[in-house]
Amino acid sequence: MTHSDQKVVTGAGVSPGRAAGPAVRMTTGAGEPPRRRSSVDPDTACTAIADAATAVAHDLAARAETTEGTARDVLETTAQIAQDPTLVSDAQQRVRESQLSPERAVWEAAGAVADQFESLGGYLAERARDVTDVRDRIVAHLLGAPTPGVPTREEPFILIARDLAPADTAQLDPHVVRALVTEEGGPTSHTAILARALGIPAVVGVGEALDRIATDELVLVDGGAGRVYLDPSPEAVQAARTRTTARTFTPPGTTKDGHRVELLANVGEVAEAEPAAASGAEGVGLFRTEFCFLDRDDEPSVDEQVDAYSAVLRAFSGKKVVIRTLDAGADKPMPFLTDSDEVNPALGVRGYRTALHNPDVLEHQLDAIATAAAAHEADVWVMAPMVSRVEEAESFVAACEAHGLHTAGVMVEVPSAALLAGPMLARAAFASIGTNDLVQYTLAADRLLGALAPLSTPWDPAVLRLIQLTCTGGQAQGRPVGVCGEAAADPALAAVLVGLGVTSLSMTPRALGDVAALLNAVTLAECRTVAGLAVAAESSEDARAAVRGALPVLAELAL
């Protein structure tokens, strides 16, 4: 390792931008308490557990009141876990039966719940992180220790952490937390996704190198290059601090030489529609409809769905809105539609496959979409998730036609769909690549499993070749191919995608300005050149390095 290498910590750059400031470490939990007998009688210990859980729940609920949207939902969900009667009663039972101290009883009870969630996989495996976060908060309260989480400071800083719990990320203030650096995580982790949504530069998955970053040390984070500079020059620090406002996007999206690339927004709930429209997005490239169906035991009525869809269509009157039909299963289980006993939900009945067993749910949804579309001026496109065979594409298009929905497409999330893009797009009007799942299924790496985070990158040449095949199939049929996964929000990768033949990019609205700035600075020929470099690479690291080396404008734009 050279001297200069010793001053740089590298990881996965998951949210572009540069920021400088003192390194401040996340306040950690009190740690695992020793397994010892309680020093108080069982009744007192049990009361202490209940009181601590209630206090934590009330604190999280109060924080939720000061936020909105996804952040509010995350905090409210975590508060509910804190008061889960199963968790509290299990801990109290351990006190009574094994005479454990309250903090140790909570530790073991929460550990049992988290282990159970992880064994079930998918959505519940993701919730295990919430359980351990609640555990740490209750234990800290019982011990009178500082509450784990993001420190409170007035001076802007760089947050250093092993990883962030959803409740922590939900409370991040981008005016104070200027960048994130974490030991764990990958491009599709909740930390990475929220960092992009907030416009906070982030480098994740730095591993043990995190220990090289000293508390209060001045560091510079380059979220595009995936680097943390431990001894930045005064000039570099000043340059990073100069740009404090997010770039804005003024349509249309084009390359420097005028090649048209639609820049669209991802929308996951009604509350996100108006802000997305205000961001300048040329339309919606991914309208996730699951919000209507989650956290309920029965299917929403057609009228309920019409009201929800109408709110988004109204915000994008005259513009394209691509609606994804229900993507149930895997990390989004629904008791009225999916089987909670599946051994491997990610490879089970999910997405469009649920229509094979419950066709009425899809019929009702298409009815609602058609009704909402007829009442508004938006240009409505509809696509099915988790399509893996040509006959599925044909069947979905026919179902849409029967409801008067004439622009029907497919999601490309599994390798078979990419390999068969030509015949699929002979039936479907368009394709949209979901890079999060395409990475998962190409690399056989659960995107929710932290241990496999290094594999979860759309920069992998195998993934890029599948995207190239999809675009080739689209071009052969004269059909557009978009990308609506997290890859679209990476400006460097956006240039590669355009070079591969992608015609539209849909992303978190906050990323629109950066992606547009990069595309405006490069020609289509340059995009094709870097696409060739990326596809020819043998690893994701080599692909990223080759592209960044060929596009010095990324550094000039602080991307």
Summary of the structure (lengths in Angstrom):
residues: 559
radius of gyration: 24.0
end to end distance: 25.8
largest distance: 76.5
contacts: 2067
relative contact order: 0.11
helix: 51%
strand: 15%
